[in-house]
Amino acid sequence: MRLSRVISIDGFSSARVLRATDGGVTVLEFTCTGRGLQTGEPYDQTYISVITTQDGRITHYTDYWNPLVALRAAGGEVALSTAMSAEVQHA
């Protein structure tokens, strides 16, 4: 599902960068602000990205965020489900 169908993103903060002592893992912590397109509810999300690199290349990338923040901004489970259904029908 594309989050852009239900949430408008206003901006991202600068990332706080934490690196493991061996240099192979980097953790980014950043925030994002926006609003639900149908609800006007705020979307204030915190993200954690864990990036593993080897020989200068990304070998693994994982994002962690709270889906309940998106659900609230989208207007609840029904609104989010409707947006997802519309996307599947257009695919």
N, C-alpha and C positions, 0 to 999 in steps of 0.2 A: 504494500500500500504506500502510496505517496502521501507523506505528511502534508505536503503543500496543498492538497485538496481541502484540508480542514484547518490548517494553521498558517498564519502569515508570520514570517520571521522578520523581526526588526533589526537584530544585530547579535553579534557574538563578542564576548569579552576577550581580552588577551589571555593566552593560556599560561597557566603555571606549569613549568616544566620540571620534572623530577627524573633523574637518570640513575640507573643502577651503577654500582662501582665498576662493573666489568664493561659497561657501555653498550651491552646488548639489548637492554630493555629501557624504554622511555615511557613515562606516564605523563599524560597531559590532563590537566583539570581546567575546565572552562565552563562558562555559562552562556545561555542563549535566552533572548527575550523575544516575545511576539504576542500575538492575540489569536483567539479562535475566530475563524472567518464568519461563522454563523452566530456565535455567542458573544463575541467581544471580550470573552474571559481571558485573563492573562495567561501566557505561556512562559513561565520562568523556570527554565530547565537547567540542571547541572549535569555535565557530561564528564566521564572519565574515559580516556582512550589509552589503551595499553598497546604499545608498538614494539615488536621484537625485530631486530635487524641483524643481519649477518653479511659480512663482506660488502657493506654499503647498500644493501638491498633490504626492503621490508619483507620479512618472512611470515609475519603474523600480525593481524590488527584486530582488536576487539574494542567495541564501544559499550559503555555501561550508562544507562539513563533510566529515569523513572517513567514507565508508561502511564502511570496514573495521572501525571501532570498533563500529558497529551490528552488523555481521556477526559479530564475535567475541562480543558480548554476547548475541546471539540464539542462538548455538550452532552457527554455521557456515552454509554455503550451503544445506544440505538443510533445516535448521530454518526458515530465512528463506523458502525456496521453498515449503515446506509451508504456512506462514502466509499467503503471498501467494495460493496456490492456494485455500485455504479462503475467503479474501475474495472471490475471483473467483466461486466457486461460490455464494456468498450474495448476490451483486449482482443 
